Amino acid sequence: MSKPNQTPKKKFVTKQSELADIIGVSRRTISRWIKDLGGVAACVTLGMIKSNGRYVVKAWKAYAELRAEEGDDGSDPTQSAAK
């Protein structure tokens, strides 16, 4: 996982790329995590995405920390496999 962006504190963002920059992972990682969690609808139920499509930054930061503890550094596994 790369170093998180130290931009002003935002509670919500509308783009996966903006969320990825804030928590220090790639946009593809965010997309993969959404799929791993069961899709957008499951993320809404979990409180990670609002019903209006905004991403809850605090929830995603917590999830990224959990994944890091489990050994997921936020890198894209398809990139390392392609080399």
TORKEVEX-413089 format. One record per residue: residue in one letter; x, y negated, z negated of N, C-alpha, C in turn; chain. Coordinates in Angstrom, 3 decimals, m for minus. Atoms other than C-alpha are relative to their C-alpha. Layout:
BEGIN
{r: A | n.c1: X | n.c2: Y | n.c3: Z | ca.c1: X | ca.c2: Y | ca.c3: Z | c.c1: X | c.c2: Y | c.c3: Z | c: A}
...
This chain:
BEGIN
{r: M | n.c1: 0.852 | n.c2: 1.166 | n.c3: 0.000 | ca.c1: 0.000 | ca.c2: 0.000 | ca.c3: 0.000 | c.c1: 0.900 | c.c2: m1.232 | c.c3: 0.000 | c: A}
{r: S | n.c1: m0.787 | n.c2: 1.216 | n.c3: m0.031 | ca.c1: 1.398 | ca.c2: m3.413 | ca.c3: 0.885 | c.c1: m0.431 | c.c2: m0.932 | c.c3: m1.114 | c: A}
{r: K | n.c1: 0.295 | n.c2: 0.953 | n.c3: 1.081 | ca.c1: 1.450 | ca.c2: m6.355 | ca.c3: m1.484 | c.c1: m1.285 | c.c2: m0.764 | c.c3: 0.318 | c: A}
{r: P | n.c1: 1.249 | n.c2: 0.719 | n.c3: m0.227 | ca.c1: m2.010 | ca.c2: m7.896 | ca.c3: m1.887 | c.c1: 0.242 | c.c2: m1.483 | c.c3: 0.243 | c: A}
{r: N | n.c1: m0.057 | n.c2: 1.420 | n.c3: m0.304 | ca.c1: m2.548 | ca.c2: m11.389 | ca.c3: m0.532 | c.c1: m0.424 | c.c2: m0.793 | c.c3: m1.232 | c: A}
{r: Q | n.c1: 0.299 | n.c2: 0.804 | n.c3: 1.179 | ca.c1: m2.541 | ca.c2: m14.002 | ca.c3: m3.282 | c.c1: m0.819 | c.c2: m1.249 | c.c3: 0.364 | c: A}
{r: T | n.c1: 0.859 | n.c2: 1.098 | n.c3: m0.403 | ca.c1: m5.233 | ca.c2: m16.186 | ca.c3: m1.700 | c.c1: m0.984 | c.c2: m0.320 | c.c3: m1.119 | c: A}
{r: P | n.c1: 0.991 | n.c2: 0.328 | n.c3: 1.036 | ca.c1: m7.906 | ca.c2: m17.950 | ca.c3: m3.742 | c.c1: m0.978 | c.c2: 1.149 | c.c3: m0.212 | c: A}
{r: K | n.c1: 0.898 | n.c2: m1.103 | n.c3: 0.376 | ca.c1: m10.228 | ca.c2: m15.578 | ca.c3: m5.553 | c.c1: m1.329 | c.c2: m0.119 | c.c3: 0.739 | c: A}
{r: K | n.c1: 1.294 | n.c2: m0.078 | n.c3: m0.681 | ca.c1: m13.201 | ca.c2: m14.571 | ca.c3: m3.418 | c.c1: m0.747 | c.c2: 1.183 | c.c3: m0.578 | c: A}
{r: K | n.c1: 0.821 | n.c2: m1.107 | n.c3: 0.490 | ca.c1: m16.065 | ca.c2: m12.442 | ca.c3: m4.675 | c.c1: m0.460 | c.c2: 0.886 | c.c3: 1.145 | c: A}
{r: F | n.c1: 0.521 | n.c2: m0.731 | n.c3: m1.156 | ca.c1: m17.299 | ca.c2: m11.438 | ca.c3: m1.216 | c.c1: 0.711 | c.c2: m0.462 | c.c3: 1.262 | c: A}
{r: V | n.c1: m0.506 | n.c2: 0.332 | n.c3: m1.330 | ca.c1: m15.942 | ca.c2: m11.313 | ca.c3: 2.330 | c.c1: m0.893 | c.c2: 0.685 | c.c3: 1.029 | c: A}
{r: T | n.c1: 0.874 | n.c2: m0.557 | n.c3: m1.026 | ca.c1: m17.682 | ca.c2: m10.567 | ca.c3: 5.603 | c.c1: 0.720 | c.c2: 0.906 | c.c3: 0.996 | c: A}
{r: K | n.c1: m0.752 | n.c2: m0.794 | n.c3: m0.980 | ca.c1: m14.885 | ca.c2: m8.904 | ca.c3: 7.594 | c.c1: 0.915 | c.c2: 1.006 | c.c3: m0.689 | c: A}
{r: Q | n.c1: m0.898 | n.c2: m1.023 | n.c3: 0.542 | ca.c1: m12.979 | ca.c2: m5.693 | ca.c3: 6.969 | c.c1: 1.443 | c.c2: m0.482 | c.c3: 0.029 | c: A}
{r: S | n.c1: m1.378 | n.c2: 0.478 | n.c3: m0.098 | ca.c1: m9.770 | ca.c2: m7.384 | ca.c3: 8.124 | c.c1: 0.330 | c.c2: m0.971 | c.c3: m1.137 | c: A}
{r: E | n.c1: m0.207 | n.c2: 0.929 | n.c3: 1.102 | ca.c1: m10.182 | ca.c2: m10.132 | ca.c3: 5.507 | c.c1: 0.113 | c.c2: 0.760 | c.c3: m1.325 | c: A}
{r: L | n.c1: m0.060 | n.c2: m0.839 | n.c3: 1.197 | ca.c1: m10.869 | ca.c2: m7.536 | ca.c3: 2.798 | c.c1: 1.339 | c.c2: 0.719 | c.c3: m0.071 | c: A}
{r: A | n.c1: m1.272 | n.c2: m0.724 | n.c3: m0.050 | ca.c1: m7.820 | ca.c2: m5.548 | ca.c3: 3.895 | c.c1: 1.166 | c.c2: m0.907 | c.c3: m0.385 | c: A}
{r: D | n.c1: m1.064 | n.c2: 0.946 | n.c3: 0.349 | ca.c1: m5.594 | ca.c2: m8.634 | ca.c3: 3.663 | c.c1: 0.012 | c.c2: m0.290 | c.c3: m1.498 | c: A}
{r: I | n.c1: 0.091 | n.c2: 0.330 | n.c3: 1.423 | ca.c1: m6.842 | ca.c2: m9.403 | ca.c3: 0.163 | c.c1: 0.516 | c.c2: 1.137 | c.c3: m0.872 | c: A}
{r: I | n.c1: m0.408 | n.c2: m1.106 | n.c3: 0.879 | ca.c1: m6.267 | ca.c2: m5.918 | ca.c3: m1.249 | c.c1: 1.295 | c.c2: 0.680 | c.c3: 0.443 | c: A}
{r: G | n.c1: m1.320 | n.c2: m0.480 | n.c3: m0.397 | ca.c1: m3.096 | ca.c2: m5.173 | ca.c3: 0.725 | c.c1: 0.034 | c.c2: 1.321 | c.c3: 0.731 | c: A}
{r: V | n.c1: 0.022 | n.c2: m1.212 | n.c3: m0.831 | ca.c1: m4.111 | ca.c2: m2.354 | ca.c3: 3.075 | c.c1: m0.359 | c.c2: m0.407 | c.c3: 1.430 | c: A}
{r: S | n.c1: 0.382 | n.c2: 0.308 | n.c3: m1.373 | ca.c1: m4.870 | ca.c2: m2.116 | ca.c3: 6.784 | c.c1: m1.527 | c.c2: 0.049 | c.c3: 0.171 | c: A}
{r: R | n.c1: 1.430 | n.c2: m0.030 | n.c3: m0.301 | ca.c1: m8.300 | ca.c2: m2.664 | ca.c3: 8.298 | c.c1: m0.439 | c.c2: 1.435 | c.c3: 0.274 | c: A}
{r: R | n.c1: 0.330 | n.c2: m1.403 | n.c3: m0.288 | ca.c1: m8.219 | ca.c2: 0.943 | ca.c3: 9.504 | c.c1: m0.158 | c.c2: 0.798 | c.c3: m1.291 | c: A}
{r: T | n.c1: 0.137 | n.c2: m0.675 | n.c3: 1.296 | ca.c1: m7.748 | ca.c2: 2.063 | ca.c3: 5.894 | c.c1: m1.376 | c.c2: m0.278 | c.c3: m0.592 | c: A}
{r: I | n.c1: 1.337 | n.c2: 0.344 | n.c3: 0.499 | ca.c1: m10.916 | ca.c2: 0.191 | ca.c3: 4.879 | c.c1: m1.042 | c.c2: 0.833 | c.c3: 0.737 | c: A}
{r: S | n.c1: 0.931 | n.c2: m0.774 | n.c3: m0.817 | ca.c1: m12.763 | ca.c2: 1.871 | ca.c3: 7.741 | c.c1: 0.022 | c.c2: 1.482 | c.c3: m0.398 | c: A}
{r: R | n.c1: m0.138 | n.c2: m1.414 | n.c3: 0.399 | ca.c1: m11.404 | ca.c2: 5.299 | ca.c3: 6.711 | c.c1: m0.624 | c.c2: 0.237 | c.c3: m1.369 | c: A}
{r: W | n.c1: 0.573 | n.c2: m0.146 | n.c3: 1.339 | ca.c1: m12.372 | ca.c2: 4.751 | ca.c3: 3.090 | c.c1: m1.523 | c.c2: m0.034 | c.c3: 0.037 | c: A}
{r: I | n.c1: 1.461 | n.c2: 0.044 | n.c3: m0.127 | ca.c1: m15.922 | ca.c2: 3.810 | ca.c3: 4.097 | c.c1: m0.509 | c.c2: 1.351 | c.c3: 0.483 | c: A}
{r: K | n.c1: 0.384 | n.c2: m1.321 | n.c3: m0.503 | ca.c1: m16.137 | ca.c2: 7.056 | ca.c3: 6.058 | c.c1: 0.144 | c.c2: 1.060 | c.c3: m1.102 | c: A}
{r: D | n.c1: m0.236 | n.c2: m0.961 | n.c3: 1.085 | ca.c1: m14.644 | ca.c2: 9.031 | ca.c3: 3.128 | c.c1: m1.086 | c.c2: m0.065 | c.c3: m1.072 | c: A}
{r: L | n.c1: 1.034 | n.c2: 0.185 | n.c3: 1.023 | ca.c1: m17.287 | ca.c2: 7.569 | ca.c3: 0.806 | c.c1: m1.396 | c.c2: 0.390 | c.c3: 0.474 | c: A}
{r: G | n.c1: 1.297 | n.c2: m0.425 | n.c3: m0.518 | ca.c1: m20.127 | ca.c2: 8.676 | ca.c3: 3.081 | c.c1: m0.681 | c.c2: m1.014 | c.c3: 0.896 | c: A}
{r: G | n.c1: 0.555 | n.c2: 0.985 | n.c3: m0.926 | ca.c1: m20.641 | ca.c2: 5.655 | ca.c3: 5.309 | c.c1: m0.457 | c.c2: m1.277 | c.c3: m0.693 | c: A}
{r: V | n.c1: 0.414 | n.c2: 1.310 | n.c3: 0.499 | ca.c1: m21.961 | ca.c2: 2.133 | ca.c3: 4.930 | c.c1: m1.152 | c.c2: 0.116 | c.c3: m0.997 | c: A}
{r: A | n.c1: 1.149 | n.c2: m0.136 | n.c3: 0.899 | ca.c1: m25.247 | ca.c2: 3.212 | ca.c3: 3.333 | c.c1: 0.434 | c.c2: 0.477 | c.c3: m1.383 | c: A}
{r: A | n.c1: m0.503 | n.c2: m0.485 | n.c3: 1.288 | ca.c1: m23.377 | ca.c2: 5.103 | ca.c3: 0.608 | c.c1: 0.759 | c.c2: m1.106 | c.c3: m0.727 | c: A}
{r: C | n.c1: m0.739 | n.c2: 1.111 | n.c3: 0.616 | ca.c1: m21.134 | ca.c2: 2.082 | ca.c3: 0.009 | c.c1: m0.952 | c.c2: m1.067 | c.c3: m0.546 | c: A}
{r: V | n.c1: 1.018 | n.c2: 0.926 | n.c3: 0.510 | ca.c1: m24.232 | ca.c2: m0.109 | ca.c3: m0.384 | c.c1: m0.549 | c.c2: 0.549 | c.c3: m1.316 | c: A}
{r: T | n.c1: 0.519 | n.c2: m0.638 | n.c3: 1.215 | ca.c1: m25.606 | ca.c2: 2.356 | ca.c3: m2.928 | c.c1: 1.014 | c.c2: m0.085 | c.c3: m1.146 | c: A}
{r: L | n.c1: m1.059 | n.c2: 0.061 | n.c3: 1.009 | ca.c1: m22.257 | ca.c2: 2.345 | ca.c3: m4.765 | c.c1: 0.317 | c.c2: m1.425 | c.c3: m0.442 | c: A}
{r: G | n.c1: m0.247 | n.c2: 1.398 | n.c3: 0.344 | ca.c1: m22.253 | ca.c2: m1.466 | ca.c3: m4.857 | c.c1: 1.278 | c.c2: m0.566 | c.c3: 0.577 | c: A}
{r: M | n.c1: m1.242 | n.c2: 0.460 | n.c3: m0.615 | ca.c1: m19.182 | ca.c2: m1.843 | ca.c3: m2.657 | c.c1: m0.263 | c.c2: m0.913 | c.c3: 1.197 | c: A}
{r: I | n.c1: 0.437 | n.c2: 0.856 | n.c3: m1.091 | ca.c1: m21.052 | ca.c2: m3.462 | ca.c3: 0.222 | c.c1: m1.402 | c.c2: m0.477 | c.c3: m0.354 | c: A}
{r: K | n.c1: 1.326 | n.c2: 0.561 | n.c3: 0.269 | ca.c1: m24.001 | ca.c2: m5.808 | ca.c3: m0.268 | c.c1: m0.930 | c.c2: 0.344 | c.c3: 1.161 | c: A}
{r: S | n.c1: 0.971 | n.c2: m0.325 | n.c3: m1.044 | ca.c1: m27.199 | ca.c2: m5.195 | ca.c3: 1.690 | c.c1: 0.062 | c.c2: m0.965 | c.c3: 1.175 | c: A}
{r: N | n.c1: m0.156 | n.c2: 0.958 | n.c3: m1.092 | ca.c1: m26.397 | ca.c2: m8.299 | ca.c3: 3.751 | c.c1: 1.310 | c.c2: 0.192 | c.c3: 0.769 | c: A}
{r: G | n.c1: m1.214 | n.c2: m0.338 | n.c3: m0.728 | ca.c1: m23.115 | ca.c2: m6.715 | ca.c3: 4.912 | c.c1: 1.285 | c.c2: m0.559 | c.c3: m0.583 | c: A}
{r: R | n.c1: m1.223 | n.c2: 0.539 | n.c3: 0.606 | ca.c1: m20.695 | ca.c2: m8.592 | ca.c3: 2.648 | c.c1: 0.673 | c.c2: 1.071 | c.c3: m0.851 | c: A}
{r: Y | n.c1: m0.794 | n.c2: m0.955 | n.c3: 0.776 | ca.c1: m17.902 | ca.c2: m6.573 | ca.c3: 1.039 | c.c1: 0.276 | c.c2: m0.598 | c.c3: m1.381 | c: A}
{r: V | n.c1: m0.219 | n.c2: 0.444 | n.c3: 1.377 | ca.c1: m17.576 | ca.c2: m6.823 | ca.c3: m2.770 | c.c1: 1.483 | c.c2: 0.202 | c.c3: m0.322 | c: A}
{r: V | n.c1: m1.454 | n.c2: m0.066 | n.c3: 0.147 | ca.c1: m13.888 | ca.c2: m7.650 | ca.c3: m3.286 | c.c1: 0.414 | c.c2: 0.733 | c.c3: m1.272 | c: A}
{r: K | n.c1: m0.371 | n.c2: m0.626 | n.c3: 1.280 | ca.c1: m13.716 | ca.c2: m6.592 | ca.c3: m6.957 | c.c1: m0.166 | c.c2: 1.524 | c.c3: 0.064 | c: A}
{r: A | n.c1: 0.245 | n.c2: m1.443 | n.c3: m0.106 | ca.c1: m15.210 | ca.c2: m3.167 | ca.c3: m6.192 | c.c1: 1.047 | c.c2: 0.663 | c.c3: 0.891 | c: A}
{r: W | n.c1: m0.988 | n.c2: m0.573 | n.c3: m0.911 | ca.c1: m12.820 | ca.c2: m2.586 | ca.c3: m3.297 | c.c1: 1.403 | c.c2: m0.018 | c.c3: m0.602 | c: A}
{r: K | n.c1: m1.302 | n.c2: 0.022 | n.c3: 0.683 | ca.c1: m9.796 | ca.c2: m3.664 | ca.c3: m5.360 | c.c1: 0.096 | c.c2: 1.172 | c.c3: m0.974 | c: A}
{r: A | n.c1: 0.014 | n.c2: m1.112 | n.c3: 0.955 | ca.c1: m10.785 | ca.c2: m1.149 | ca.c3: m8.038 | c.c1: 0.144 | c.c2: 1.334 | c.c3: 0.736 | c: A}
{r: Y | n.c1: m0.088 | n.c2: m1.245 | n.c3: m0.770 | ca.c1: m11.237 | ca.c2: 1.566 | ca.c3: m5.408 | c.c1: 1.417 | c.c2: 0.189 | c.c3: 0.552 | c: A}
{r: A | n.c1: m1.367 | n.c2: m0.085 | n.c3: m0.522 | ca.c1: m7.842 | ca.c2: 0.768 | ca.c3: m3.858 | c.c1: 0.965 | c.c2: 0.435 | c.c3: m1.102 | c: A}
{r: E | n.c1: m0.848 | n.c2: m0.400 | n.c3: 1.129 | ca.c1: m6.209 | ca.c2: 1.069 | ca.c3: m7.300 | c.c1: m0.194 | c.c2: 1.475 | c.c3: m0.341 | c: A}
{r: L | n.c1: 0.287 | n.c2: m1.407 | n.c3: 0.255 | ca.c1: m7.919 | ca.c2: 4.409 | ca.c3: m7.859 | c.c1: 0.676 | c.c2: 0.882 | c.c3: 1.048 | c: A}
{r: R | n.c1: m0.630 | n.c2: m0.777 | n.c3: m1.077 | ca.c1: m6.735 | ca.c2: 5.677 | ca.c3: m4.478 | c.c1: 1.518 | c.c2: 0.009 | c.c3: m0.157 | c: A}
{r: A | n.c1: m1.456 | n.c2: 0.070 | n.c3: 0.200 | ca.c1: m3.185 | ca.c2: 4.488 | ca.c3: m5.245 | c.c1: 0.436 | c.c2: 0.950 | c.c3: m1.115 | c: A}
{r: E | n.c1: m0.306 | n.c2: m0.922 | n.c3: 1.100 | ca.c1: m3.234 | ca.c2: 6.434 | ca.c3: m8.523 | c.c1: m0.048 | c.c2: 1.448 | c.c3: 0.468 | c: A}
{r: E | n.c1: 0.131 | n.c2: m1.355 | n.c3: m0.533 | ca.c1: m4.252 | ca.c2: 9.508 | ca.c3: m6.525 | c.c1: 1.023 | c.c2: 0.283 | c.c3: 1.096 | c: A}
{r: G | n.c1: m1.052 | n.c2: m0.218 | n.c3: m0.981 | ca.c1: m1.305 | ca.c2: 9.032 | ca.c3: m4.160 | c.c1: m0.303 | c.c2: m0.510 | c.c3: 1.397 | c: A}
{r: D | n.c1: 0.328 | n.c2: 0.578 | n.c3: m1.306 | ca.c1: m3.063 | ca.c2: 7.278 | ca.c3: m1.248 | c.c1: 0.568 | c.c2: m1.409 | c.c3: 0.028 | c: A}
{r: D | n.c1: m0.652 | n.c2: 1.305 | n.c3: m0.027 | ca.c1: m0.804 | ca.c2: 4.353 | ca.c3: m0.376 | c.c1: m0.700 | c.c2: m1.006 | c.c3: 0.924 | c: A}
{r: G | n.c1: 0.741 | n.c2: 0.901 | n.c3: m0.871 | ca.c1: m3.361 | ca.c2: 2.843 | ca.c3: 2.013 | c.c1: 0.496 | c.c2: m0.019 | c.c3: 1.420 | c: A}
{r: S | n.c1: m0.489 | n.c2: m0.046 | n.c3: m1.370 | ca.c1: m1.396 | ca.c2: 3.718 | ca.c3: 5.115 | c.c1: m0.926 | c.c2: 0.877 | c.c3: 0.837 | c: A}
{r: D | n.c1: 0.845 | n.c2: m0.736 | n.c3: m0.926 | ca.c1: m3.084 | ca.c2: 5.155 | ca.c3: 8.167 | c.c1: 0.681 | c.c2: 1.324 | c.c3: 0.343 | c: A}
{r: P | n.c1: m0.648 | n.c2: m1.290 | n.c3: m0.254 | ca.c1: m2.338 | ca.c2: 8.904 | ca.c3: 8.379 | c.c1: 0.163 | c.c2: 0.318 | c.c3: 1.477 | c: A}
{r: T | n.c1: m0.133 | n.c2: m0.277 | n.c3: m1.434 | ca.c1: m2.874 | ca.c2: 8.932 | ca.c3: 12.146 | c.c1: 1.225 | c.c2: m0.679 | c.c3: 0.582 | c: A}
{r: Q | n.c1: m1.207 | n.c2: 0.692 | n.c3: m0.478 | ca.c1: 0.001 | ca.c2: 6.467 | ca.c3: 12.603 | c.c1: 1.245 | c.c2: 0.800 | c.c3: m0.298 | c: A}
{r: S | n.c1: m1.194 | n.c2: m0.769 | n.c3: 0.354 | ca.c1: 2.541 | ca.c2: 8.603 | ca.c3: 10.744 | c.c1: 0.032 | c.c2: 1.330 | c.c3: 0.749 | c: A}
{r: A | n.c1: 0.062 | n.c2: m1.267 | n.c3: m0.720 | ca.c1: 1.346 | ca.c2: 11.776 | ca.c3: 12.517 | c.c1: 0.364 | c.c2: m0.174 | c.c3: 1.467 | c: A}
{r: A | n.c1: m0.251 | n.c2: 0.254 | n.c3: m1.418 | ca.c1: 1.763 | ca.c2: 10.160 | ca.c3: 15.936 | c.c1: 1.479 | c.c2: m0.181 | c.c3: 0.291 | c: A}
{r: K | n.c1: m1.441 | n.c2: 0.249 | n.c3: m0.212 | ca.c1: 5.480 | ca.c2: 9.478 | ca.c3: 15.427 | c.c1: 0.752 | c.c2: 1.280 | c.c3: 0.219 | c: A}
